[in-house]
Amino acid sequence: MTAADGEVEPVLAFAELRQANVERCKLWHPGFPDDGLWDARHWLNAVLGEVGEVANVVKKLHRHEIGIPGALDAPYEDLLDHLADELVDVICYGDLYCAFKGWEWRPRRRIVAFAPAERDDATDICLEMGASIGSAILARDDVQARRHVDAVVAACQQLAGFYAIDLAGAVVRKFNRVSERQGFPQRLLST
């Protein structure tokens, strides 16, 4: 994929993430997806928790942007790194939910480094993420649930674009850092 300036943007195929993510998940959940420990509700709850963490970081970034950072808020650049990590967590748990359901991913076939933001306000994107995950939880059928989970991932890509976060690179770095910390062999190749 080529950026507007002609440089090649790093990308990560969802299929690459899926394979490594499921292999690693089986170390925590032997027998995944049929381990009997977590059902679809638990996987969606995990996504919901990470969406909440994304919203919390965006709140803190906004406070910096309007000149009233909280006394305990990290510096702006550190918050951007934290946001990147939380977006990765949403994507990884979203992928595991889809794997649990037996779905391939549709939002985009690849995680793009700088997805264009279509809104002017990151808070709106977070609210859409929250509404989408809530709708997925309440969905009466798999078609609706899948559409809403896809929207959550698309919102992650929009937030990454809004804050100029290299999302593909962030996925690789965070995934590999967690695998290293846990002593797991699964790694994603650099983009």
MIDOSE-1310 file (N, C-alpha, C; in nm, 2 decimals, decimal comma, always signed):
residues 191
mtaa	+0,08/-0,12/+0,00/+0,00/+0,00/+0,00/+0,09/+0,12/+0,00; +0,05/+0,22/-0,08/+0,14/+0,34/-0,09/+0,07/+0,46/-0,03; +0,14/+0,53/+0,05/+0,09/+0,65/+0,12/+0,08/+0,77/+0,02; +0,01/+0,87/+0,05/+0,00/+0,99/-0,04/+0,13/+1,05/-0,08
dgev	+0,23/+1,03/+0,01/+0,36/+1,09/-0,03/+0,45/+0,99/-0,11; +0,39/+0,88/-0,15/+0,46/+0,78/-0,23/+0,54/+0,68/-0,15; +0,55/+0,69/-0,02/+0,62/+0,59/+0,06/+0,53/+0,47/+0,09; +0,59/+0,36/+0,10/+0,51/+0,24/+0,13/+0,47/+0,23/+0,28
epvl	+0,34/+0,22/+0,30/+0,29/+0,21/+0,44/+0,31/+0,07/+0,49; +0,35/+0,05/+0,61/+0,35/-0,08/+0,67/+0,21/-0,14/+0,69; +0,19/-0,26/+0,66/+0,06/-0,33/+0,68/+0,09/-0,46/+0,75; -0,02/-0,51/+0,81/-0,02/-0,64/+0,87/-0,15/-0,71/+0,83
afae	-0,13/-0,82/+0,78/-0,25/-0,90/+0,73/-0,32/-0,95/+0,86; -0,46/-0,95/+0,86/-0,53/-1,00/+0,97/-0,50/-1,15/+0,98; -0,48/-1,22/+0,87/-0,45/-1,36/+0,87/-0,32/-1,39/+0,95; -0,22/-1,31/+0,94/-0,10/-1,33/+1,02/-0,13/-1,31/+1,17
lrqa	-0,20/-1,21/+1,20/-0,24/-1,19/+1,34/-0,32/-1,30/+1,39; -0,42/-1,35/+1,31/-0,51/-1,45/+1,36/-0,43/-1,58/+1,40; -0,34/-1,62/+1,31/-0,27/-1,74/+1,33/-0,19/-1,73/+1,46; -0,11/-1,63/+1,48/-0,03/-1,61/+1,60/-0,11/-1,59/+1,72
nver	-0,22/-1,51/+1,71/-0,31/-1,48/+1,82/-0,38/-1,60/+1,88; -0,43/-1,69/+1,79/-0,50/-1,81/+1,83/-0,40/-1,91/+1,89; -0,28/-1,92/+1,83/-0,18/-2,01/+1,89/-0,14/-1,97/+2,03; -0,12/-1,84/+2,05/-0,09/-1,79/+2,18/-0,21/-1,80/+2,28
cklw	-0,33/-1,78/+2,23/-0,45/-1,79/+2,31/-0,46/-1,93/+2,37; -0,42/-2,03/+2,29/-0,43/-2,17/+2,33/-0,34/-2,20/+2,45; -0,24/-2,12/+2,47/-0,15/-2,14/+2,59/-0,22/-2,09/+2,72; -0,31/-1,99/+2,70/-0,39/-1,94/+2,82/-0,52/-2,02/+2,83
hpgf	-0,57/-2,06/+2,72/-0,70/-2,13/+2,71/-0,68/-2,26/+2,63; -0,62/-2,36/+2,69/-0,60/-2,49/+2,62/-0,74/-2,54/+2,57; -0,74/-2,58/+2,44/-0,86/-2,62/+2,38/-0,94/-2,51/+2,31; -0,89/-2,39/+2,31/-0,96/-2,28/+2,24/-0,99/-2,32/+2,10
pddg	-1,11/-2,30/+2,05/-1,21/-2,22/+2,10/-1,32/-2,29/+2,19; -1,30/-2,42/+2,20/-1,40/-2,50/+2,27/-1,35/-2,55/+2,41; -1,28/-2,46/+2,48/-1,23/-2,50/+2,61/-1,34/-2,50/+2,72; -1,45/-2,45/+2,70/-1,56/-2,44/+2,80/-1,54/-2,34/+2,91
lwda	-1,43/-2,27/+2,90/-1,40/-2,17/+3,00/-1,46/-2,03/+2,97; -1,45/-1,99/+2,85/-1,51/-1,86/+2,80/-1,61/-1,89/+2,69; -1,72/-1,82/+2,69/-1,81/-1,83/+2,58/-1,81/-1,69/+2,51; -1,90/-1,67/+2,41/-1,89/-1,55/+2,33/-1,91/-1,42/+2,42
rhwl	-1,99/-1,43/+2,53/-2,01/-1,32/+2,62/-1,88/-1,28/+2,68; -1,80/-1,37/+2,72/-1,67/-1,34/+2,79/-1,57/-1,27/+2,69; -1,57/-1,32/+2,57/-1,48/-1,26/+2,47/-1,53/-1,12/+2,44; -1,66/-1,10/+2,42/-1,71/-0,96/+2,40/-1,68/-0,87/+2,52
navl	-1,69/-0,92/+2,64/-1,67/-0,85/+2,76/-1,52/-0,80/+2,76; -1,43/-0,89/+2,72/-1,29/-0,85/+2,71/-1,27/-0,74/+2,61; -1,34/-0,74/+2,49/-1,33/-0,63/+2,40/-1,39/-0,50/+2,46; -1,50/-0,52/+2,53/-1,56/-0,40/+2,60/-1,47/-0,34/+2,70
gevg	-1,40/-0,42/+2,77/-1,30/-0,36/+2,87/-1,19/-0,29/+2,81; -1,14/-0,34/+2,69/-1,04/-0,27/+2,62/-1,09/-0,14/+2,56; -1,21/-0,14/+2,51/-1,27/-0,02/+2,45/-1,28/+0,09/+2,56; -1,31/+0,05/+2,68/-1,32/+0,14/+2,79/-1,18/+0,20/+2,82
evan	-1,08/+0,12/+2,81/-0,94/+0,17/+2,83/-0,90/+0,27/+2,72; -0,94/+0,24/+2,60/-0,91/+0,33/+2,49/-0,98/+0,47/+2,52; -1,11/+0,46/+2,56/-1,18/+0,59/+2,59/-1,11/+0,67/+2,70; -1,06/+0,60/+2,80/-1,00/+0,66/+2,91/-0,87/+0,74/+2,87
vvkk	-0,79/+0,67/+2,78/-0,67/+0,74/+2,73/-0,71/+0,86/+2,64; -0,81/+0,84/+2,56/-0,86/+0,96/+2,47/-0,90/+1,07/+2,56; -0,97/+1,04/+2,67/-1,01/+1,15/+2,76/-0,89/+1,23/+2,81; -0,79/+1,16/+2,85/-0,67/+1,22/+2,90/-0,60/+1,30/+2,79
lhrh	-0,59/+1,25/+2,67/-0,53/+1,32/+2,55/-0,61/+1,45/+2,53; -0,74/+1,44/+2,53/-0,82/+1,56/+2,51/-0,80/+1,67/+2,61; -0,78/+1,62/+2,74/-0,75/+1,72/+2,84/-0,62/+1,80/+2,81; -0,52/+1,72/+2,76/-0,39/+1,79/+2,72/-0,42/+1,88/+2,61
eigi	-0,50/+1,84/+2,51/-0,52/+1,92/+2,39/-0,59/+2,05/+2,42; -0,68/+2,05/+2,52/-0,75/+2,18/+2,56/-0,68/+2,25/+2,67; -0,56/+2,20/+2,71/-0,48/+2,28/+2,80/-0,51/+2,26/+2,95; -0,58/+2,15/+2,98/-0,61/+2,13/+3,13/-0,58/+1,98/+3,16
pgal	-0,45/+1,94/+3,14/-0,42/+1,80/+3,18/-0,44/+1,77/+3,33; -0,48/+1,65/+3,36/-0,50/+1,61/+3,50/-0,36/+1,61/+3,57; -0,36/+1,63/+3,70/-0,24/+1,64/+3,77/-0,16/+1,50/+3,76; -0,23/+1,39/+3,75/-0,17/+1,26/+3,74/-0,16/+1,21/+3,60
dapy	-0,20/+1,29/+3,50/-0,19/+1,24/+3,36/-0,05/+1,23/+3,32; -0,02/+1,13/+3,24/+0,11/+1,11/+3,18/+0,13/+1,22/+3,08; +0,26/+1,24/+3,04/+0,28/+1,34/+2,93/+0,21/+1,29/+2,80; +0,18/+1,38/+2,71/+0,10/+1,36/+2,59/+0,16/+1,24/+2,51
edll	+0,29/+1,25/+2,48/+0,36/+1,14/+2,40/+0,34/+1,01/+2,46; +0,35/+1,00/+2,60/+0,34/+0,87/+2,67/+0,19/+0,82/+2,65; +0,10/+0,91/+2,66/-0,04/+0,88/+2,64/-0,07/+0,82/+2,50; +0,00/+0,88/+2,40/-0,01/+0,83/+2,26/+0,04/+0,68/+2,25
dhla	+0,15/+0,65/+2,32/+0,20/+0,52/+2,32/+0,10/+0,42/+2,39; +0,04/+0,47/+2,50/-0,06/+0,40/+2,58/-0,18/+0,37/+2,49; -0,22/+0,47/+2,42/-0,34/+0,46/+2,33/-0,31/+0,35/+2,23; -0,19/+0,35/+2,17/-0,15/+0,25/+2,07/-0,17/+0,11/+2,13
delv	-0,11/+0,09/+2,25/-0,12/-0,04/+2,31/-0,27/-0,08/+2,34; -0,35/+0,01/+2,38/-0,49/-0,02/+2,41/-0,57/-0,05/+2,28; -0,54/+0,02/+2,17/-0,60/-0,01/+2,04/-0,56/-0,15/+2,00; -0,44/-0,19/+2,02/-0,39/-0,33/+1,99/-0,47/-0,43/+2,07
dvic	-0,49/-0,40/+2,20/-0,57/-0,49/+2,28/-0,71/-0,51/+2,23; -0,77/-0,40/+2,19/-0,91/-0,41/+2,13/-0,90/-0,50/+2,00; -0,80/-0,48/+1,92/-0,79/-0,56/+1,80/-0,77/-0,71/+1,83; -0,68/-0,73/+1,92/-0,64/-0,87/+1,95/-0,76/-0,95/+2,02
ygdl	-0,83/-0,88/+2,11/-0,95/-0,95/+2,17/-1,06/-0,96/+2,06; -1,08/-0,86/+1,98/-1,18/-0,87/+1,87/-1,15/-0,98/+1,78; -1,02/-1,00/+1,75/-0,98/-1,12/+1,67/-1,01/-1,25/+1,74; -0,99/-1,26/+1,87/-1,01/-1,38/+1,94/-1,16/-1,41/+1,95
ycaf	-1,24/-1,30/+1,96/-1,39/-1,32/+1,96/-1,43/-1,38/+1,82; -1,38/-1,32/+1,72/-1,41/-1,37/+1,58/-1,36/-1,51/+1,56; -1,25/-1,54/+1,61/-1,19/-1,68/+1,60/-1,28/-1,77/+1,68; -1,33/-1,73/+1,80/-1,42/-1,81/+1,88/-1,55/-1,85/+1,80
kgwe	-1,60/-1,75/+1,73/-1,72/-1,76/+1,65/-1,69/-1,83/+1,52; -1,57/-1,85/+1,48/-1,53/-1,92/+1,35/-1,54/-1,83/+1,23; -1,52/-1,70/+1,26/-1,53/-1,60/+1,15/-1,40/-1,55/+1,10; -1,38/-1,53/+0,97/-1,27/-1,46/+0,92/-1,30/-1,31/+0,94
wrpr	-1,20/-1,23/+0,94/-1,22/-1,09/+0,96/-1,26/-1,02/+0,83; -1,35/-0,92/+0,83/-1,39/-0,85/+0,71/-1,36/-0,70/+0,72; -1,33/-0,64/+0,83/-1,33/-0,49/+0,83/-1,24/-0,43/+0,72; -1,12/-0,48/+0,72/-1,03/-0,45/+0,61/-0,94/-0,57/+0,62
rriv	-0,89/-0,61/+0,51/-0,81/-0,73/+0,51/-0,67/-0,71/+0,57; -0,63/-0,59/+0,59/-0,50/-0,56/+0,65/-0,52/-0,44/+0,75; -0,44/-0,44/+0,85/-0,43/-0,33/+0,94/-0,33/-0,23/+0,88; -0,38/-0,11/+0,85/-0,30/-0,01/+0,78/-0,24/+0,08/+0,88
afap	-0,12/+0,12/+0,85/-0,04/+0,20/+0,94/-0,11/+0,33/+0,97; -0,15/+0,40/+0,87/-0,22/+0,53/+0,89/-0,35/+0,53/+0,82; -0,45/+0,48/+0,88/-0,59/+0,48/+0,83/-0,64/+0,62/+0,84; -0,71/+0,67/+0,74/-0,76/+0,81/+0,74/-0,87/+0,82/+0,85
aerd	-0,86/+0,92/+0,93/-0,97/+0,95/+1,02/-1,08/+1,03/+0,94; -1,20/+0,98/+0,96/-1,32/+1,04/+0,89/-1,39/+1,14/+0,98; -1,35/+1,16/+1,10/-1,42/+1,25/+1,19/-1,32/+1,35/+1,25; -1,37/+1,46/+1,30/-1,28/+1,56/+1,35/-1,25/+1,55/+1,50
datd	-1,32/+1,45/+1,56/-1,31/+1,44/+1,71/-1,29/+1,30/+1,75; -1,18/+1,27/+1,82/-1,15/+1,14/+1,87/-1,26/+1,09/+1,97; -1,32/+1,18/+2,04/-1,43/+1,14/+2,14/-1,54/+1,08/+2,06; -1,58/+1,14/+1,94/-1,69/+1,08/+1,87/-1,65/+0,93/+1,82
icle	-1,53/+0,91/+1,79/-1,49/+0,78/+1,75/-1,50/+0,68/+1,86; -1,46/+0,73/+1,98/-1,47/+0,64/+2,10/-1,62/+0,61/+2,13; -1,70/+0,71/+2,12/-1,84/+0,69/+2,15/-1,90/+0,59/+2,05; -1,86/+0,60/+1,92/-1,90/+0,50/+1,82/-1,85/+0,36/+1,86
mgas	-1,73/+0,35/+1,91/-1,67/+0,22/+1,95/-1,76/+0,16/+2,06; -1,79/+0,24/+2,16/-1,87/+0,20/+2,27/-2,01/+0,15/+2,23; -2,07/+0,23/+2,14/-2,20/+0,19/+2,09/-2,20/+0,06/+2,01; -2,09/+0,05/+1,93/-2,08/-0,07/+1,85/-2,06/-0,20/+1,93
igsa	-1,97/-0,19/+2,03/-1,95/-0,31/+2,12/-2,07/-0,34/+2,20; -2,14/-0,23/+2,24/-2,27/-0,26/+2,31/-2,37/-0,32/+2,22; -2,38/-0,28/+2,10/-2,47/-0,34/+2,00/-2,43/-0,48/+1,97; -2,30/-0,51/+1,97/-2,26/-0,65/+1,94/-2,30/-0,74/+2,06
ilar	-2,29/-0,69/+2,18/-2,33/-0,77/+2,30/-2,48/-0,80/+2,29; -2,56/-0,70/+2,25/-2,71/-0,71/+2,25/-2,76/-0,77/+2,12; -2,67/-0,80/+2,02/-2,72/-0,85/+1,89/-2,79/-0,98/+1,90; -2,90/-0,99/+1,83/-2,98/-1,11/+1,83/-2,93/-1,22/+1,74
ddvq	-2,84/-1,19/+1,65/-2,79/-1,29/+1,56/-2,64/-1,26/+1,53; -2,57/-1,36/+1,47/-2,43/-1,34/+1,44/-2,40/-1,24/+1,33; -2,49/-1,22/+1,24/-2,47/-1,12/+1,13/-2,46/-0,98/+1,19; -2,55/-0,95/+1,28/-2,55/-0,82/+1,35/-2,42/-0,80/+1,44
arrh	-2,40/-0,91/+1,52/-2,28/-0,90/+1,61/-2,15/-0,88/+1,53; -2,14/-0,96/+1,42/-2,02/-0,94/+1,34/-2,00/-0,80/+1,28; -2,11/-0,75/+1,23/-2,11/-0,61/+1,18/-2,06/-0,51/+1,28; -2,11/-0,53/+1,40/-2,07/-0,43/+1,51/-1,93/-0,45/+1,55
vdav	-1,88/-0,57/+1,56/-1,74/-0,60/+1,59/-1,65/-0,54/+1,48; -1,69/-0,56/+1,36/-1,61/-0,50/+1,25/-1,60/-0,35/+1,26; -1,71/-0,29/+1,31/-1,72/-0,14/+1,33/-1,62/-0,10/+1,44; -1,61/-0,18/+1,54/-1,51/-0,15/+1,65/-1,37/-0,15/+1,59
vaac	-1,34/-0,24/+1,51/-1,20/-0,25/+1,46/-1,18/-0,13/+1,36; -1,28/-0,10/+1,28/-1,27/+0,02/+1,19/-1,25/+0,14/+1,27; -1,31/+0,15/+1,39/-1,30/+0,27/+1,47/-1,15/+0,28/+1,53; -1,10/+0,16/+1,56/-0,96/+0,16/+1,61/-0,87/+0,21/+1,50
qqla	-0,89/+0,18/+1,37/-0,81/+0,23/+1,26/-0,83/+0,38/+1,25; -0,95/+0,42/+1,27/-0,98/+0,57/+1,26/-0,91/+0,64/+1,37; -0,91/+0,59/+1,49/-0,84/+0,66/+1,60/-0,69/+0,66/+1,57; -0,64/+0,55/+1,52/-0,49/+0,55/+1,49/-0,46/+0,65/+1,39
gfya	-0,55/+0,67/+1,29/-0,53/+0,77/+1,19/-0,54/+0,91/+1,24; -0,63/+0,93/+1,33/-0,65/+1,06/+1,39/-0,53/+1,11/+1,47; -0,47/+1,01/+1,54/-0,35/+1,04/+1,62/-0,22/+1,01/+1,55; -0,22/+0,97/+1,42/-0,10/+0,94/+1,35/-0,02/+0,83/+1,41
idla	-0,09/+0,73/+1,46/-0,03/+0,61/+1,52/-0,01/+0,50/+1,41; +0,11/+0,45/+1,40/+0,14/+0,34/+1,31/+0,08/+0,21/+1,38; -0,05/+0,18/+1,34/-0,12/+0,08/+1,40/-0,06/-0,06/+1,37; -0,02/-0,08/+1,25/+0,04/-0,21/+1,21/+0,16/-0,23/+1,29
gavv	+0,25/-0,13/+1,30/+0,37/-0,14/+1,38/+0,34/-0,16/+1,53; +0,23/-0,09/+1,58/+0,19/-0,11/+1,72/+0,15/-0,25/+1,75; +0,07/-0,31/+1,66/+0,03/-0,45/+1,68/+0,15/-0,54/+1,69; +0,24/-0,53/+1,60/+0,36/-0,61/+1,61/+0,44/-0,59/+1,74
rkfn	+0,46/-0,47/+1,77/+0,54/-0,44/+1,89/+0,47/-0,49/+2,02; +0,34/-0,46/+2,03/+0,27/-0,50/+2,16/+0,25/-0,65/+2,16; +0,22/-0,71/+2,05/+0,20/-0,86/+2,05/+0,33/-0,93/+2,09; +0,44/-0,89/+2,03/+0,57/-0,95/+2,06/+0,61/-0,92/+2,20
rvse	+0,59/-0,80/+2,25/+0,62/-0,77/+2,39/+0,55/-0,85/+2,49; +0,42/-0,88/+2,47/+0,34/-0,96/+2,56/+0,39/-1,11/+2,55; +0,42/-1,16/+2,43/+0,47/-1,29/+2,41/+0,60/-1,31/+2,49; +0,69/-1,21/+2,47/+0,82/-1,21/+2,54/+0,80/-1,22/+2,69
rqgf	+0,72/-1,13/+2,74/+0,69/-1,12/+2,89/+0,64/-1,25/+2,94; +0,55/-1,32/+2,87/+0,49/-1,44/+2,91/+0,58/-1,56/+2,88; +0,69/-1,54/+2,81/+0,77/-1,66/+2,77/+0,71/-1,74/+2,66; +0,62/-1,68/+2,58/+0,55/-1,76/+2,47/+0,63/-1,74/+2,34
pqrl	+0,63/-1,84/+2,26/+0,71/-1,84/+2,13/+0,65/-1,76/+2,02; +0,52/-1,73/+2,02/+0,45/-1,67/+1,91/+0,51/-1,52/+1,89; +0,54/-1,49/+1,77/+0,59/-1,36/+1,74/+0,53/-1,32/+1,60; +0,50/-1,19/+1,58/+0,46/-1,14/+1,45/+0,59/-1,08/+1,39
lst	+0,60/-1,09/+1,26/+0,72/-1,04/+1,19/+0,70/-0,89/+1,17; +0,80/-0,82/+1,17/+0,80/-0,67/+1,15/+0,73/-0,64/+1,02; +0,66/-0,53/+1,01/+0,59/-0,49/+0,89/+0,69/-0,43/+0,80
